[in-house]
Amino acid sequence: MTVGRIHSVETFGSVDGPGVRFVVFVQGCNMRCRFCHNADTWALDQGELRSVDDVLKQALRYRSYWGSEGGITVSGGEPLLQMDFVKELFVKAKALGIHTCIDTALQPFSRDPAWLASFDALLDVTDLLLCDIKQMDPAGHRSLTGRDNANIFDGFSYLCEKGKPIWVRYVLVPGVNDADEDLRAAGAFLKPMPNVKRIEVLPYHSMGAYKWKKLGYAYTLDGVETPGREKCEHAQRLLEGEK
């Protein structure tokens, strides 16, 4: 029986894919995004060990609330660090006619044949992916997340090759990744990809800062304010390709 390291679940998620979602937050992430509101999901060796059947049984209690669009989303943390668990969960979910979605930063993406074989098997039972663009500039991306972005954008290209539907999310952080040139570059990157079905601007917020302090981490975005509607709408237009 495949088990996963699970941080928590949300039984009535409304922002993690279409409709009402049962959201599974897996434990473990290799990125260190400065705006992360789930810093308590980073550690790879923590979380509750739970079986696929246990998680699915809990999710099914709420199926009557999902309607025709809802389903199960696996978020994190980083779901692609636990692909065997997510794949088995989705295989069983699809057998029951449940819509499946992954919320991923694509940071683990690799063209290594063994990794890609596992990823392809997971994609076969995944209806939708929510994929983040943190920042286009490589140096800026490393400063913001602690990681390079070359393999992440290769992951976007691969999903386009596969024709896999994605929603793109861009967390807008004032003074960090909100420059017009960054947003235009992201828009130009996404424009040729017909599998991009939606682009969402998510305004930065500091509601997870208390977790950093509780864990003893230095939170480096103190004083950064949440961008207003006008800034978010401007960013949306640039990401969608408006000059």
DACORQUI-V693940 format. One record per residue. N is the residue number from 1. SS is DSSP state (@ for helix, = for strand, . for the rest). NEAR is the number of other ideal C-beta (glycine too) atoms within 10 Angstrom. D_LAST is the distance of its C-alpha to the last C-alpha in Angstrom with 2 decimals. Layout:
# DACORQUI-V693940
n: {N & N}
ss: {SS & SS}
near: {NEAR & NEAR}
d_last: {D_LAST & D_LAST}
This chain:
# DACORQUI-V693940
n: {1 & 2 & 3 & 4 & 5 & 6 & 7 & 8 & 9 & 10 & 11 & 12 & 13 & 14 & 15 & 16 & 17 & 18 & 19 & 20 & 21 & 22 & 23 & 24 & 25 & 26 & 27 & 28 & 29 & 30 & 31 & 32 & 33 & 34 & 35 & 36 & 37 & 38 & 39 & 40 & 41 & 42 & 43 & 44 & 45 & 46 & 47 & 48 & 49 & 50 & 51 & 52 & 53 & 54 & 55 & 56 & 57 & 58 & 59 & 60 & 61 & 62 & 63 & 64 & 65 & 66 & 67 & 68 & 69 & 70 & 71 & 72 & 73 & 74 & 75 & 76 & 77 & 78 & 79 & 80 & 81 & 82 & 83 & 84 & 85 & 86 & 87 & 88 & 89 & 90 & 91 & 92 & 93 & 94 & 95 & 96 & 97 & 98 & 99 & 100 & 101 & 102 & 103 & 104 & 105 & 106 & 107 & 108 & 109 & 110 & 111 & 112 & 113 & 114 & 115 & 116 & 117 & 118 & 119 & 120 & 121 & 122 & 123 & 124 & 125 & 126 & 127 & 128 & 129 & 130 & 131 & 132 & 133 & 134 & 135 & 136 & 137 & 138 & 139 & 140 & 141 & 142 & 143 & 144 & 145 & 146 & 147 & 148 & 149 & 150 & 151 & 152 & 153 & 154 & 155 & 156 & 157 & 158 & 159 & 160 & 161 & 162 & 163 & 164 & 165 & 166 & 167 & 168 & 169 & 170 & 171 & 172 & 173 & 174 & 175 & 176 & 177 & 178 & 179 & 180 & 181 & 182 & 183 & 184 & 185 & 186 & 187 & 188 & 189 & 190 & 191 & 192 & 193 & 194 & 195 & 196 & 197 & 198 & 199 & 200 & 201 & 202 & 203 & 204 & 205 & 206 & 207 & 208 & 209 & 210 & 211 & 212 & 213 & 214 & 215 & 216 & 217 & 218 & 219 & 220 & 221 & 222 & 223 & 224 & 225 & 226 & 227 & 228 & 229 & 230 & 231 & 232 & 233 & 234 & 235 & 236 & 237 & 238 & 239 & 240 & 241 & 242 & 243}
ss: {. & . & = & = & = & = & = & = & = & = & = & = & = & . & . & . & . & . & . & . & = & = & = & = & = & = & . & . & . & . & . & . & . & . & . & . & . & . & @ & @ & @ & . & . & . & . & . & . & = & = & = & = & @ & @ & @ & @ & @ & @ & @ & @ & @ & . & . & @ & @ & @ & . & . & . & . & . & = & = & = & = & = & . & . & . & @ & @ & @ & @ & @ & @ & @ & @ & @ & @ & @ & @ & @ & @ & @ & @ & @ & . & . & . & = & = & = & = & = & = & . & . & . & . & . & . & . & . & @ & @ & @ & @ & @ & @ & @ & @ & @ & @ & @ & . & . & . & . & = & = & = & = & = & . & . & . & . & . & @ & @ & @ & @ & @ & @ & @ & @ & . & . & . & . & @ & @ & @ & @ & @ & @ & @ & @ & @ & @ & @ & @ & @ & . & . & . & = & = & = & = & = & = & = & . & . & . & . & . & . & . & @ & @ & @ & @ & @ & @ & @ & @ & @ & @ & @ & @ & . & . & . & . & = & = & = & = & = & = & = & = & . & . & . & . & . & @ & @ & @ & @ & @ & @ & @ & . & . & . & . & . & . & . & . & . & . & . & . & . & @ & @ & @ & @ & @ & @ & @ & @ & @ & @ & @ & . & . & . & .}
near: {7 & 13 & 17 & 27 & 21 & 23 & 22 & 16 & 17 & 15 & 13 & 12 & 21 & 11 & 13 & 22 & 25 & 18 & 16 & 19 & 28 & 27 & 22 & 29 & 22 & 25 & 25 & 20 & 24 & 16 & 19 & 13 & 22 & 18 & 22 & 20 & 17 & 17 & 20 & 19 & 24 & 22 & 15 & 15 & 7 & 12 & 21 & 12 & 10 & 17 & 16 & 21 & 14 & 15 & 24 & 19 & 10 & 14 & 22 & 14 & 10 & 16 & 16 & 7 & 13 & 19 & 11 & 8 & 11 & 22 & 27 & 32 & 24 & 31 & 25 & 26 & 31 & 24 & 28 & 26 & 20 & 23 & 16 & 14 & 22 & 26 & 20 & 21 & 26 & 26 & 15 & 16 & 24 & 17 & 9 & 12 & 8 & 20 & 20 & 21 & 27 & 27 & 26 & 25 & 26 & 22 & 22 & 19 & 22 & 15 & 11 & 10 & 8 & 8 & 14 & 14 & 10 & 16 & 23 & 11 & 15 & 22 & 18 & 13 & 17 & 23 & 19 & 20 & 25 & 20 & 20 & 18 & 26 & 24 & 24 & 20 & 15 & 12 & 10 & 16 & 23 & 13 & 14 & 23 & 22 & 13 & 17 & 13 & 24 & 11 & 15 & 22 & 17 & 14 & 23 & 22 & 13 & 19 & 21 & 16 & 10 & 13 & 9 & 16 & 16 & 22 & 17 & 21 & 18 & 25 & 21 & 22 & 22 & 15 & 12 & 20 & 24 & 20 & 15 & 10 & 10 & 22 & 24 & 16 & 17 & 21 & 22 & 13 & 17 & 20 & 12 & 9 & 16 & 9 & 15 & 19 & 11 & 12 & 19 & 14 & 22 & 16 & 16 & 21 & 15 & 16 & 8 & 14 & 17 & 12 & 17 & 20 & 12 & 10 & 12 & 6 & 14 & 8 & 17 & 13 & 17 & 10 & 7 & 16 & 12 & 14 & 21 & 11 & 8 & 8 & 15 & 19 & 11 & 18 & 24 & 17 & 14 & 22 & 25 & 14 & 12 & 11 & 6}
d_last: {51.99 & 48.53 & 47.74 & 44.59 & 44.06 & 42.67 & 41.43 & 41.31 & 40.32 & 38.60 & 40.25 & 37.77 & 34.26 & 31.56 & 28.32 & 29.16 & 28.41 & 29.21 & 32.05 & 34.66 & 35.13 & 37.97 & 36.24 & 38.11 & 37.09 & 38.51 & 39.67 & 38.39 & 35.16 & 34.67 & 31.47 & 31.76 & 28.47 & 28.81 & 27.52 & 29.75 & 31.67 & 34.12 & 35.57 & 38.92 & 37.84 & 37.44 & 41.08 & 41.91 & 45.58 & 45.41 & 44.87 & 47.34 & 48.49 & 48.20 & 48.87 & 46.59 & 49.16 & 49.36 & 45.61 & 45.45 & 48.50 & 46.91 & 43.68 & 45.70 & 47.26 & 43.99 & 43.11 & 44.18 & 41.30 & 38.51 & 38.50 & 37.06 & 33.75 & 34.90 & 36.50 & 36.69 & 33.98 & 34.87 & 32.96 & 34.17 & 34.56 & 33.47 & 34.81 & 34.54 & 37.30 & 39.62 & 38.77 & 42.39 & 42.70 & 39.43 & 40.25 & 43.73 & 42.50 & 40.00 & 42.63 & 44.89 & 42.20 & 41.15 & 44.84 & 44.86 & 41.78 & 39.57 & 35.76 & 34.83 & 31.77 & 31.10 & 28.91 & 28.43 & 26.65 & 27.69 & 29.12 & 32.44 & 30.97 & 33.05 & 33.83 & 37.48 & 39.34 & 41.24 & 38.25 & 36.23 & 39.21 & 39.31 & 35.58 & 35.87 & 38.84 & 36.89 & 33.93 & 36.52 & 37.31 & 33.86 & 31.91 & 28.67 & 27.21 & 25.12 & 23.46 & 22.01 & 19.35 & 20.62 & 18.64 & 17.27 & 19.04 & 22.67 & 24.39 & 22.46 & 23.23 & 26.88 & 27.04 & 25.62 & 27.61 & 30.37 & 29.35 & 27.41 & 24.53 & 25.20 & 27.40 & 25.13 & 22.31 & 25.14 & 26.12 & 22.76 & 23.21 & 26.77 & 26.00 & 23.67 & 26.60 & 28.86 & 26.67 & 27.22 & 25.20 & 23.28 & 21.52 & 19.27 & 19.75 & 18.04 & 20.29 & 18.35 & 20.67 & 20.09 & 20.53 & 20.67 & 17.57 & 15.14 & 13.51 & 9.75 & 10.54 & 12.68 & 10.42 & 7.72 & 11.01 & 12.43 & 9.81 & 10.30 & 13.97 & 14.29 & 12.55 & 15.73 & 18.07 & 19.58 & 21.79 & 19.11 & 20.13 & 18.54 & 16.30 & 17.86 & 17.09 & 20.56 & 21.19 & 23.49 & 27.04 & 30.26 & 32.63 & 33.71 & 34.56 & 38.20 & 38.54 & 37.63 & 40.27 & 42.78 & 42.35 & 42.71 & 39.19 & 37.42 & 34.35 & 31.91 & 29.36 & 31.86 & 30.41 & 26.81 & 25.95 & 24.29 & 20.74 & 20.69 & 19.07 & 16.37 & 15.28 & 15.51 & 13.53 & 10.62 & 11.08 & 11.46 & 8.18 & 6.51 & 9.55 & 9.25 & 6.30 & 3.82 & 0.00}
